[in-house]
């Protein structure tokens, strides 16, 4: 399923959020995507991957709202760093 992803993943930062117990198979698919990215050198330690599994959170707007601030901080941090140089 993620074969096209394997060719060009290293030039991006990646954010993967999933609610455990949410949509059927989604947790497995996101774990697969995370493993592909890590094999390509895109890791949480490098600061280019954020992977969050939230237990008990549903696939509903309020649960996503709780994750939004941290997600935006991760995705936008490079722009903020550039602006503050």
Secondary structure as UniProt FT lines:
FT   HELIX           3..7
FT   HELIX           9..11
FT   STRAND          14..20
FT   TURN            24..25
FT   HELIX           26..39
FT   TURN            40..41
FT   TURN            44..47
FT   STRAND          49..55
FT   HELIX           61..83
//
